Amino acid sequence: MTSIPAPNTPVARPSRRTTRGNWELYGWVFMRASGVVLLVLIFGHLFVNLVAGDGISAIDFGFVAGKWASPFWQIWDLLMLWLAMIHGTNGVRTIINDYAERNGTRLVLKLALYTAFTVVVVLGTLVIFTFDPCPANSPAGLLPSFCTA
């Protein structure tokens, strides 16, 4: 008769390394440091967008276009995007390592995670740096008021 193992019995994973070197330490330190930097970036973003101006009613296409006309705000938003994505991806990677029992499942989940990370970071970076609020040959009625000047 076979018995059911206790819930706290560790799962044997023969093909997985038991030591991970310093990568896990670096990941742990990165999560703490990036969390602090993200707090500054996010609260700065919220303050400028919601408190310093006219509040949420002032946020529109023109507001974003005006902000992204400045390299400072482009870099600010880029740092926020990259740090948030790396921070979140590292956290989900840790969850996958902790809870995915099969190597194949772990591989598929990590491939999906890294694919999503790459798509969001590449597209977000392209949007921030190639955003043109006043494209050529556009109807004047569709452009923001600052484009006609």
C-alpha positions in Angstrom: 0.0 0.0 0.0 1.4 3.4 -1.0 1.0 6.3 1.3 0.4 9.9 0.4 3.4 12.1 1.3 2.9 14.9 3.9 2.1 18.3 2.4 5.4 19.7 3.7 7.5 17.0 2.0 10.0 18.6 -0.4 9.6 17.8 -4.1 12.5 15.9 -5.5 13.8 17.6 -8.7 16.7 15.5 -9.9 17.7 17.5 -13.0 17.7 20.9 -11.2 20.8 22.4 -9.7 20.8 22.8 -6.0 23.1 25.8 -6.0 22.4 28.9 -8.1 25.6 30.8 -7.4 25.4 34.6 -6.7 22.5 35.2 -9.3 19.9 34.8 -6.7 21.7 37.1 -4.3 22.0 39.7 -7.1 18.3 39.3 -7.9 17.4 39.7 -4.2 19.5 42.9 -3.9 18.1 44.2 -7.2 14.6 43.7 -6.1 15.2 45.9 -3.0 17.1 48.6 -4.8 14.8 48.8 -7.8 11.8 48.9 -5.4 13.1 52.0 -3.7 14.0 53.7 -7.0 10.6 52.7 -8.4 8.8 54.4 -5.5 10.6 57.6 -6.2 9.9 57.4 -10.0 6.2 56.4 -9.5 5.4 59.0 -6.8 7.2 61.7 -8.8 5.2 60.7 -11.9 1.9 60.8 -9.9 2.8 64.1 -8.3 3.6 65.8 -11.6 0.6 64.4 -13.4 -2.1 64.7 -10.7 -1.1 67.2 -8.1 1.2 69.8 -9.6 -1.1 70.6 -12.6 -4.9 70.7 -12.9 -5.4 67.1 -11.9 -6.7 64.2 -13.9 -8.8 66.4 -16.1 -5.7 68.0 -17.6 -4.2 64.7 -18.8 -4.8 64.3 -22.5 -2.9 63.8 -25.7 -1.4 67.3 -25.5 -0.2 66.8 -21.9 1.6 63.6 -22.8 3.0 65.1 -26.0 4.2 68.2 -24.1 5.9 66.0 -21.5 7.6 63.7 -24.0 8.9 66.8 -25.9 11.5 67.0 -23.0 14.3 64.5 -22.9 14.1 64.6 -19.1 10.6 63.1 -19.1 11.4 60.6 -21.8 14.3 59.3 -19.7 12.1 59.4 -16.5 9.3 57.4 -18.2 11.8 55.0 -19.8 13.5 54.3 -16.4 10.1 53.7 -14.9 9.1 51.3 -17.7 12.4 49.3 -17.7 12.7 49.1 -13.9 9.1 48.1 -13.4 9.3 45.4 -16.1 12.6 44.0 -14.9 11.4 44.1 -11.3 8.1 42.4 -12.1 9.7 39.8 -14.4 12.3 38.9 -11.7 9.4 38.5 -9.2 7.4 36.3 -11.5 10.5 34.3 -12.4 11.0 33.6 -8.7 7.4 32.5 -8.3 7.8 30.2 -11.4 10.9 28.7 -9.9 9.2 28.1 -6.5 5.9 26.7 -7.7 6.4 25.0 -11.2 7.2 21.4 -10.4 8.1 20.1 -13.8 11.1 21.3 -15.8 9.1 21.5 -19.0 6.4 23.6 -17.3 9.0 25.9 -15.9 10.6 26.3 -19.3 7.4 27.1 -21.0 6.3 29.6 -18.3 9.7 31.4 -18.4 9.7 31.6 -22.2 6.2 33.2 -22.1 7.4 35.5 -19.4 10.5 36.6 -21.2 8.6 37.0 -24.5 6.1 39.2 -22.8 8.9 41.2 -21.2 10.7 41.7 -24.5 7.6 42.8 -26.4 6.5 45.3 -23.7 10.0 46.8 -23.2 10.7 47.1 -27.0 7.3 48.6 -27.9 7.3 50.9 -24.8 10.8 52.1 -25.6 9.9 52.7 -29.3 6.7 54.6 -28.3 8.6 56.9 -25.9 11.4 57.7 -28.4 9.5 57.8 -31.7 6.4 59.6 -30.5 5.5 62.4 -32.9 2.5 64.5 -31.8 2.6 66.5 -35.0 2.9 64.0 -37.9 3.4 65.5 -41.4 0.4 65.5 -43.8 -2.2 65.0 -41.0 -5.5 66.8 -41.0 -5.2 70.0 -39.0 -8.5 69.2 -37.2 -7.0 66.0 -35.7 -3.8 67.6 -34.4 -3.3 69.2 -31.0 -3.4 73.0 -30.8 0.4 73.4 -30.3 1.1 71.7 -33.7 -0.6 74.5 -35.7 1.7 77.2 -34.4 
